[in-house]
Structures are given as C-alpha cells and as structure tokens.
Amino acid sequence: MQRYITFGEIMLRLKAPGRERLFQSPYLEATFGGGEANVAVGLARFGLDAAFLSAIPDNAVGTACIGELRRHGVDTSLVLRKGERLGIYFLEPGANQRPSKVIYDREYSAIAQASVDDVDWDKVFEGATWFHISGITPAISQSAADLSMEAVKKAKNRGVTVSCDLNFRKKLWKYGKTAPEVMTDLMQYVDVAVGNEEDCQKSLGMKAEMEIESGKLEVEKYRGLTEKVLDLFPNLDRVAITMRESHSADHNGWSAVLNNGDDFFVSKHYEIRNIVDRVGTGDSFAAGLIYGLTHLAGDQEALEFAVAASCLKHSIPGDLPLVSLEEVEGLMKGSVSGRVQR
C-alpha cells in the first residue's frame, strides 16, 4: 500500500469575517491551515494513506489543531508535541480590485525551533512511498531549513519519491539566507516540482519574461520556464506550473502546464468567478497532482485532475481542500453548472 508523508508548519488562521478588513469588527474567524498540512488533508480526502509530520505544542490550541487534521482522515502519529506556540496568520480577504492581505505571527513557533535530532526518521519513512515538502518551511528559520534538508535527503536515501511546492513567501526568509541559497540545494533531492511563475523565479533565482498582472498569460513562455527548471535540475522527473489570470480578487482564470522532459502538457482552462477563498488552492493542486501521478493513466490526466481539484477549492472557505474524489471527477467530466445534486 502506498503511504504519503507531508512535512511542514500548520498555523492558526485568524480571518476577518466575510469581506471585512481586519478589525473592522471585533470578530475573527479561527481555523487551521498550512501548505503541507493542506496537502495531507487533500490526499486523505481522496482516500489515500496520508500522514503529517510537524511540531505542534502540547496545549489546547495544539490539541484542537491535531483534532482538525484527524477529522479529515490525516494520520497525526508523526507529529511532535513540543514547543511553546503554534504560528498564527491573519487574513484580510480581498474583494474586486482590493487584494487580500496576510500578516504572519509565526516567529519562535514549535516547528521553527525543532531540530534534526527531534525526529525519528526510521519511523517517519517506514512504508512511505511519497514525501511532500514546500519552500515555506525552509524559509521560517535556519533550524527549519536544516530539518527540511535532512528530510529530503533521508527520503531519497530510502528511495521515496519527493515532491516540492516552491511556495515563495517574500515576508519570510528573515534569518540571513535568501530563498535561492537554500532552495537550489534542496531541489537536488526533488523528483516533482510544483509552483507558479513567481515561485520559479524568486525561489530558484531564475529570470523569465512573464507578465502576470495583465490577466493574459502566454503558454509558450511557460513551456520555456519549465524547460529552464528541468535544465537547471536534471534530477527532476516533472515540473508543473499553475497559471492564474487575475482579473480581480473575485474573478480569476485558472489552468496549469506540466513538463516531464519528453512532453509538454496544457490543462483545460477554467474561468472562476465569485471566488470564495483562494488560499490553499495551490496546495489542492499539489494534492491533486500527487494523486493523479500515482493513480491515473498518464500525465495529461493527472494534470487535469490537479487543475479540477484546485478549481473547486476556490469555492470553499478556509485553507483546507475539502473536496471529494467524486466532485473532482465530476468537474473533469464537464459538470460545471453547480446545480443541486439530489
């Protein structure tokens, strides 16, 4: 049986209600989320054996966080109960031409202070077939970067497939190293890379002439970008890049491309209007791609599954990709009306 491990930080998310600005009213909506945890939830909801590796404090907040993961079928037996605090992020949702805003309060979080020696790597990788990480965790602290590097090395030594969502976050990377300094080393151990055009350029130090603000994207430039990534990291089997056309905070075009070194694939394009919540859509894409590459017929079908899964995530409040296998398959087959299912 295949077993999927994701590793990273999960945080307490505090969001302004509806489309309000932060502290416009005295209420905040509290949920949990984080890139790799979101992927684990997505995989579990697709019926896979998914476990989450992290450090979460042994207090009421940490216990509630673990309970949320378990509620969606994620194995939390690898979670280290240690540290003083869970990281927090505040979300002010955008609307129309006003962009969303994120404020991080995650310094000295449990995962930021965890060390390589805290982890029983034999236990983590027992029976594992796939390991997923992102560029967020190495950006948090030097110790988290060391832990990330050790994790991918251990995975590769055991013959485990490694995927990485580049996930560049300009508000992180404050401990003295740049993203390219760390990520180019980490990428030497990765088999499948996921990201968008900004991730590729700023995480890997690449240059590409991409126009992302106009709302119009040129597929051939994305082909060139994937080829550059594959040339830079010959160890990669595949690179997938999401393509978001941002017409406004409420209206995006959504598609993706994938390059496996031999063939270049372009997905179906979705027009997404009246977006409910776009946070976590890239994680839903990663979960969908991992599922597709291990359970579907080929790269084109895997890409279509990933794009459909992440398209649906735009309709769901919160970080977590609360979509089912049947819903994704239905959208892939053309069920786009949103009619009541009876």
C-alpha positions as CSV (number, residue, x, y, z in Angstrom):
1,M,0.0,0.0,0.0
2,Q,1.2,3.5,-0.9
3,R,1.9,5.9,2.0
4,Y,2.2,9.6,1.7
5,I,4.1,11.9,4.2
6,T,3.9,15.7,4.2
7,F,6.1,17.8,6.3
8,G,5.8,21.5,7.4
9,E,4.1,24.0,9.6
10,I,0.4,24.2,10.3
11,M,-0.9,27.5,11.8
12,L,-3.9,29.1,13.4
13,R,-5.6,31.2,10.8
14,L,-7.5,34.3,12.0
15,K,-9.6,35.8,9.3
16,A,-11.8,38.9,9.1
17,P,-15.5,38.0,8.7
18,G,-16.9,38.0,5.2
19,R,-15.1,40.6,3.1
20,E,-14.4,42.9,6.1
21,R,-11.0,44.5,6.7
22,L,-9.0,43.2,9.7
23,F,-10.5,44.5,13.0
24,Q,-13.3,46.4,11.2
25,S,-15.5,44.5,13.6
26,P,-14.3,42.8,16.9
27,Y,-14.5,39.3,15.4
28,L,-12.1,36.9,13.8
29,E,-12.8,33.5,12.3
30,A,-10.4,30.9,13.7
31,T,-9.4,27.8,11.6
32,F,-6.2,25.9,10.9
33,G,-4.1,25.6,7.8
34,G,-0.7,25.4,6.3
35,G,0.7,24.4,2.9
36,E,1.8,20.8,3.6
37,A,-1.0,20.1,6.1
38,N,-3.5,21.2,3.4
39,V,-1.9,18.7,1.0
40,A,-2.2,15.9,3.6
41,V,-5.9,16.7,4.0
42,G,-6.4,16.7,0.3
43,L,-4.7,13.3,-0.1
44,A,-6.7,11.8,2.8
45,R,-9.9,13.0,1.3
46,F,-9.0,11.3,-1.9
47,G,-8.8,8.1,0.1
48,L,-5.1,7.8,0.5
49,D,-2.9,6.9,3.5
50,A,-1.6,10.4,4.3
51,A,0.4,11.4,7.4
52,F,1.6,14.8,8.5
53,L,5.0,15.4,10.2
54,S,5.3,18.6,12.2
55,A,5.9,20.1,15.6
56,I,2.8,21.2,17.4
57,P,2.7,22.5,21.1
58,D,1.2,20.3,23.7
59,N,-1.6,22.8,24.7
60,A,-5.3,23.3,24.0
61,V,-4.6,25.1,20.7
62,G,-2.3,22.3,19.5
63,T,-4.8,19.6,20.5
64,A,-7.6,21.4,18.6
65,C,-5.3,21.6,15.6
66,I,-4.5,17.9,15.7
67,G,-8.2,17.1,16.1
68,E,-9.0,19.1,12.9
69,L,-6.4,17.0,10.9
70,R,-7.7,13.8,12.3
71,R,-11.3,14.8,11.5
72,H,-10.3,14.7,7.8
73,G,-8.5,11.4,8.0
74,V,-4.9,12.5,8.3
75,D,-2.5,10.3,10.4
76,T,-1.0,12.5,13.1
77,S,1.1,9.9,14.8
78,L,4.3,11.5,13.4
79,V,3.5,14.9,15.0
80,L,6.0,16.0,17.7
81,R,4.2,17.5,20.7
82,K,6.7,20.1,21.7
83,G,7.4,23.8,21.5
84,E,5.7,26.8,23.1
85,R,3.4,28.2,20.4
86,L,1.6,27.5,17.2
87,G,2.3,30.0,14.4
88,I,-0.6,32.4,13.6
89,Y,-1.5,34.2,10.4
90,F,-4.1,36.9,10.0
91,L,-6.0,37.1,6.7
92,E,-7.9,40.1,5.3
93,P,-9.8,38.8,2.3
94,G,-9.8,40.9,-0.9
95,A,-12.7,41.9,-3.0
96,N,-12.9,43.2,-6.6
97,Q,-9.7,45.3,-7.1
98,R,-8.7,45.2,-3.4
99,P,-6.2,42.4,-2.9
100,S,-6.1,40.0,0.1
101,K,-3.5,40.7,2.8
102,V,-1.7,38.3,5.1
103,I,0.1,39.2,8.3
104,Y,2.3,36.5,9.9
105,D,2.9,36.0,13.6
106,R,5.0,32.8,13.4
107,E,8.4,33.5,14.9
108,Y,9.6,31.1,17.6
109,S,6.8,28.6,16.6
110,A,7.2,25.0,17.5
111,I,8.4,23.9,14.1
112,A,10.7,26.9,13.7
113,Q,12.6,25.7,16.8
114,A,12.5,21.9,16.1
115,S,15.9,20.2,15.3
116,V,17.0,17.3,13.2
117,D,17.6,15.2,16.3
118,D,14.0,15.5,17.3
119,V,12.7,13.3,14.5
120,D,12.8,9.5,14.4
121,W,13.4,9.2,10.7
122,D,13.1,5.4,10.6
123,K,9.6,5.8,12.0
124,V,8.7,8.6,9.6
125,F,9.7,6.8,6.4
126,E,8.5,3.3,7.4
127,G,6.4,2.2,4.5
128,A,6.5,5.6,2.9
129,T,6.3,5.9,-0.9
130,W,5.9,9.7,-1.3
131,F,7.3,12.7,0.6
132,H,6.0,16.2,0.1
133,I,7.5,19.5,1.3
134,S,7.3,23.1,0.3
135,G,9.5,26.2,0.2
136,I,7.7,27.7,3.2
137,T,9.2,25.6,5.9
138,P,12.9,26.3,4.9
139,A,12.0,30.0,5.0
140,I,10.9,30.0,8.6
141,S,14.3,29.6,10.4
142,Q,17.7,28.1,10.0
143,S,16.8,25.1,12.1
144,A,13.7,24.6,10.0
145,A,15.8,24.8,6.8
146,D,18.2,22.2,8.3
147,L,15.3,20.0,9.1
148,S,13.9,20.3,5.6
149,M,17.2,19.4,4.0
150,E,17.7,16.4,6.3
151,A,14.1,15.2,5.5
152,V,14.6,15.2,1.7
153,K,18.0,13.5,2.0
154,K,16.5,10.8,4.2
155,A,13.7,10.4,1.8
156,K,15.9,10.0,-1.3
157,N,18.2,7.6,0.6
158,R,15.2,5.4,1.1
159,G,14.0,5.5,-2.5
160,V,11.0,7.7,-1.6
161,T,9.6,10.0,-4.3
162,V,10.0,13.6,-3.3
163,S,7.7,16.5,-4.4
164,C,8.2,20.2,-3.5
165,D,5.9,23.1,-3.9
166,L,8.3,26.0,-4.2
167,N,5.9,28.4,-2.5
168,F,7.9,31.6,-2.3
169,R,6.9,33.9,0.6
170,K,8.6,37.3,0.5
171,K,7.5,38.1,4.1
172,L,9.6,35.1,5.3
173,W,13.3,34.5,4.7
174,K,14.5,36.7,7.5
175,Y,17.2,34.6,9.1
176,G,20.1,35.7,6.9
177,K,19.8,33.4,3.8
178,T,17.9,34.0,0.6
179,A,15.5,31.6,-1.0
180,P,17.8,30.6,-3.9
181,E,20.7,29.9,-1.5
182,V,18.6,27.3,0.3
183,M,16.1,26.1,-2.3
184,T,18.6,25.3,-5.1
185,D,20.3,22.9,-2.7
186,L,17.1,21.3,-1.5
187,M,15.9,20.9,-5.1
188,Q,18.8,18.5,-5.8
189,Y,16.7,15.8,-4.0
190,V,13.3,16.6,-5.6
191,D,11.6,14.5,-8.2
192,V,8.4,16.6,-8.9
193,A,8.4,20.4,-8.6
194,V,5.3,22.5,-8.3
195,G,4.8,26.2,-8.3
196,N,3.9,29.3,-10.2
197,E,6.0,31.6,-12.3
198,E,6.9,33.8,-9.3
199,D,7.9,30.8,-7.3
200,C,10.3,29.6,-10.0
201,Q,11.9,33.0,-10.4
202,K,12.3,34.1,-6.8
203,S,12.8,30.7,-5.1
204,L,15.3,29.4,-7.7
205,G,16.9,32.7,-8.8
206,M,15.8,32.3,-12.4
207,K,14.9,35.0,-14.9
208,A,11.9,34.8,-17.2
209,E,9.9,37.4,-19.0
210,M,6.5,36.7,-17.6
211,E,3.6,39.2,-17.4
212,I,1.3,38.2,-14.5
213,E,-0.5,41.4,-13.8
214,S,-2.3,41.9,-17.2
215,G,-4.6,39.0,-16.8
216,K,-3.3,37.4,-20.0
217,L,-0.8,34.6,-19.9
218,E,1.3,33.1,-22.8
219,V,1.6,29.4,-22.7
220,E,4.8,29.2,-24.7
221,K,6.6,31.3,-22.1
222,Y,5.5,28.8,-19.5
223,R,6.9,26.0,-21.7
224,G,10.2,27.9,-21.8
225,L,10.1,28.3,-18.0
226,T,9.6,24.6,-17.4
227,E,12.4,23.8,-19.7
228,K,14.7,26.1,-17.8
229,V,13.8,24.4,-14.5
230,L,14.4,21.0,-15.9
231,D,17.8,22.1,-17.4
232,L,18.8,23.6,-14.0
233,F,17.8,20.4,-12.1
234,P,18.4,17.3,-14.2
235,N,17.3,15.2,-11.3
236,L,13.7,16.3,-11.8
237,D,11.2,14.0,-13.4
238,R,8.5,16.6,-13.8
239,V,7.7,20.3,-13.2
240,A,4.2,21.6,-13.1
241,I,3.3,25.3,-13.1
242,T,-0.1,26.8,-12.3
243,M,-1.3,29.7,-14.4
244,R,-3.6,32.2,-12.7
245,E,-5.1,35.1,-14.7
246,S,-6.0,37.7,-12.1
247,H,-8.8,39.8,-13.5
248,S,-9.8,40.9,-9.9
249,A,-9.8,39.4,-6.4
250,D,-13.2,37.8,-7.3
251,H,-12.5,36.6,-10.9
252,N,-9.5,34.5,-12.0
253,G,-8.7,32.3,-14.9
254,W,-7.1,29.0,-13.8
255,S,-5.1,26.4,-15.7
256,A,-1.7,24.7,-15.5
257,V,1.1,23.1,-17.5
258,L,3.4,20.2,-16.9
259,N,6.7,19.2,-18.5
260,N,8.1,15.7,-18.0
261,G,11.2,16.3,-20.1
262,D,9.8,14.5,-23.1
263,D,6.3,16.0,-23.5
264,F,4.6,19.3,-22.5
265,F,1.0,19.2,-21.3
266,V,-1.5,22.1,-21.1
267,S,-4.7,21.7,-19.0
268,K,-8.2,22.8,-19.5
269,H,-8.8,26.4,-18.7
270,Y,-11.4,27.4,-16.0
271,E,-13.0,30.8,-15.5
272,I,-13.6,31.2,-11.8
273,R,-16.0,34.0,-10.8
274,N,-17.2,35.0,-7.3
275,I,-14.2,33.4,-5.6
276,V,-15.0,32.3,-2.1
277,D,-11.4,31.7,-0.9
278,R,-8.3,31.2,-3.0
279,V,-6.0,30.4,0.0
280,G,-4.8,26.8,-0.3
281,T,-5.6,26.4,-4.0
282,G,-2.0,25.7,-4.8
283,D,-2.0,23.0,-2.1
284,S,-5.1,21.5,-3.6
285,F,-3.3,21.4,-6.9
286,A,-0.3,19.7,-5.4
287,A,-2.5,17.1,-3.7
288,G,-4.4,16.5,-6.9
289,L,-1.2,16.1,-8.9
290,I,0.3,13.6,-6.4
291,Y,-2.9,11.6,-6.6
292,G,-3.0,11.8,-10.4
293,L,0.6,10.8,-10.9
294,T,0.1,7.7,-8.7
295,H,-3.4,6.6,-9.6
296,L,-4.3,7.9,-13.1
297,A,-3.4,6.8,-16.6
298,G,-0.9,9.4,-17.6
299,D,0.5,13.0,-17.1
300,Q,-2.3,14.7,-19.0
301,E,-5.0,13.1,-16.9
302,A,-3.0,13.8,-13.7
303,L,-2.7,17.4,-14.7
304,E,-6.4,17.7,-15.4
305,F,-7.3,16.2,-12.1
306,A,-5.0,18.6,-10.2
307,V,-6.5,21.6,-12.0
308,A,-10.0,20.5,-11.4
309,A,-9.3,19.8,-7.7
310,S,-7.8,23.3,-7.2
311,C,-10.5,24.9,-9.2
312,L,-13.1,23.5,-6.8
313,K,-11.0,24.8,-3.8
314,H,-11.8,28.4,-4.8
315,S,-15.4,27.7,-3.8
316,I,-14.5,26.6,-0.2
317,P,-13.8,28.8,2.8
318,G,-10.7,28.1,4.8
319,D,-7.3,26.7,3.9
320,L,-8.3,23.0,3.7
321,P,-9.2,21.4,0.3
322,L,-12.5,19.9,1.4
323,V,-13.3,18.3,-1.9
324,S,-14.0,14.6,-2.7
325,L,-12.7,12.3,-5.4
326,E,-16.2,12.2,-6.9
327,E,-16.5,16.0,-7.1
328,V,-13.2,16.3,-8.9
329,E,-14.0,13.6,-11.3
330,G,-17.4,15.2,-12.0
331,L,-15.8,18.5,-12.9
332,M,-13.3,16.8,-15.1
333,K,-16.2,15.2,-17.0
334,G,-17.8,18.6,-17.5
335,S,-20.1,19.1,-14.6
336,V,-19.7,22.9,-14.2
337,S,-23.2,24.2,-13.6
338,G,-23.2,24.0,-9.8
339,R,-26.7,22.6,-9.8
340,V,-28.1,20.9,-6.7
341,Q,-27.1,17.2,-6.6
342,R,-30.1,15.1,-5.5
